[in-house]
Amino acid sequence: MARHDPTELARTAFAAYGRATGGQNVRGESIPAWEDLGPAVQTAWEVAAEAVARRVLGLQARPGEKETRG
C-alpha cells in the first residue's frame, strides 16, 4: 500500500476547494490561507482527506468512522 501524508492530501483538497469556490466559503466570505485555519479546522480537513484516500484505496474505515456506500 502506498503511504499518503494526510496533511498534504488535506492541503491539496483545501486548495481545490478554494479554486472551485473562487476563494469563498459558504457565507461568501474569503477563505483564509491553510496556515491561518487553526489546528481544529486543519485536523478536520486531514480527517476528511484521509477518509477519501482510504475509500479510493479500498481500505476499511478506521474504528468509529462510519462507512458510506454511494
Protein Blocks (a to p, Z undefined) as FASTA:
>chain_A
ZZddfklmmmmmmmmmmmmnnopafkopacddfklnojklmmmmmmmmmmmmmmmnopac
dehiacddZZ
